[in-house]
């Protein structure tokens, strides 16, 4: 798949930065290299980061597992309102040795 331009955003929707992102096999999820060498983020198409990994392969693999949990083409707001989804995402990220960039208890997402 061809890379896409992704605008990273805060929870309020304010733009932070623009990056080149790689679509995953799960529609609505992308990966991108961070400014920190050796770090990759898995993000929602809205620009909100979900998790950080040491390789793109780990981020892509995690996206595949998350694909069965939700329709990731929905808005971030719709996904955050899905009961227990963020807790399930947290479990998958933990098992994949990733670093969660969202708070599963209050369904909010980090901005970096």
ChimeraX attribute file (.defattr): number of C-alpha atoms within 10 A of each C-alpha:
attribute: neighborCount
match mode: 1-to-1
recipient: residues
	/A:1	7
	/A:2	7
	/A:3	13
	/A:4	13
	/A:5	11
	/A:6	21
	/A:7	18
	/A:8	21
	/A:9	19
	/A:10	16
	/A:11	15
	/A:12	7
	/A:13	13
	/A:14	12
	/A:15	13
	/A:16	12
	/A:17	11
	/A:18	12
	/A:19	17
	/A:20	15
	/A:21	22
	/A:22	20
	/A:23	21
	/A:24	20
	/A:25	15
	/A:26	20
	/A:27	16
	/A:28	18
	/A:29	28
	/A:30	27
	/A:31	30
	/A:32	23
	/A:33	20
	/A:34	14
	/A:35	9
	/A:36	7
	/A:37	8
	/A:38	11
	/A:39	15
	/A:40	23
	/A:41	28
	/A:42	31
	/A:43	25
	/A:44	23
	/A:45	22
	/A:46	22
	/A:47	27
	/A:48	26
	/A:49	25
	/A:50	27
	/A:51	25
	/A:52	25
	/A:53	24
	/A:54	16
	/A:55	14
	/A:56	19
	/A:57	12
	/A:58	20
	/A:59	27
	/A:60	23
	/A:61	14
	/A:62	23
	/A:63	27
	/A:64	16
	/A:65	15
	/A:66	19
	/A:67	16
	/A:68	10
	/A:69	11
	/A:70	13
	/A:71	15
	/A:72	20
	/A:73	15
	/A:74	14
	/A:75	13
	/A:76	18
	/A:77	12
	/A:78	11
	/A:79	16
	/A:80	16
	/A:81	12
	/A:82	11
	/A:83	10
	/A:84	13
	/A:85	17
	/A:86	22
	/A:87	16
	/A:88	14
	/A:89	21
	/A:90	22
	/A:91	14
	/A:92	17
	/A:93	25
	/A:94	13
	/A:95	9
	/A:96	15
	/A:97	14
	/A:98	23
	/A:99	15
	/A:100	22
	/A:101	21
	/A:102	20
	/A:103	14
	/A:104	18
	/A:105	10
	/A:106	11
	/A:107	18
	/A:108	17
	/A:109	20
	/A:110	15
	/A:111	19
	/A:112	17
